[in-house]
Amino acid sequence: CAELRILRFQGYLAITLLMHENSDFIRLVVNSIRKDLDDLSEVNNCLALHAIANVGGKEMAEALIPDVHRLLISPTSRSFVKKKAALTLLRLYRKHSEIFPAEEWATRLVSNMDDENLGVALAVTSLVVTLAQDYPEAYEIACQKAVDRLAKITLDEDYSTDYVYYRVPVPWLQIKCLRLLQYYPPSDNATVRKTLNDVLEAIVTSSQESPKNVQHNNAQKAVLFEAINLAIHLDTESTVVARSAVLLGRFIL
């Protein structure tokens, strides 16, 4: 078994280093890669996903993109496989958007934004943010997911300590959710608007904490500036915008 794993690893290493996306040999390895995507071994799944993302040819994408999508939405897939599947889909969409059934897959992709594993949630949200820019109507359903996730992080403090970066909880996920909401008009739902206002107030309040180091300062301010952009987008006359103006004035000084 150990020897087979080494041979498989060497084979994938050769594919990613020696083959380009238009290589005539690509079609010869597609079936082997598909078998590893269907394999029960998470290691084999991940090796196959890495090869697809790194080579990323149109022919390979057309043949394997349904299998990658299946790995992402499958309830039996491990978290790190789902994460890599989401990032592989993002890579394929950026290279060959014309073969990506973005509207057809919208509901299933968005449903993974509230995955319990924050790594999966971040990878899927990255994919959704990209797709929402090109298909805003299909991915409008992601807004509620973004609001719920922001509320969990900032108001309920519901997150794993593994994803606290220099005292800032999952800053990358917060930023992506805040940015996603800026692609859509303010919600007419009073409950959603109140929740968002509470989230923005919490972010502005926490940003007044003195940074402990450069990394803390960078993460803190990155989330804050995205929150200010969203606050302005929602209501330029809100108290959050007024408080933000004071903060920005301090930064200028």
PyMOL commands that set and color helices and strands:
alter all, ss='L'
color gray80, all
select helices_A, chain A and resi 2-18+26-38+42-55+58-73+79-95+97-99+106-114+118-134+142-154+161-163+171-181+190-206+214-234+239-252
alter helices_A, ss='H'
color red, helices_A
select strands_A, chain A and resi 164-165+168-169
alter strands_A, ss='S'
color yellow, strands_A
deselect
rebuild
show_as cartoon
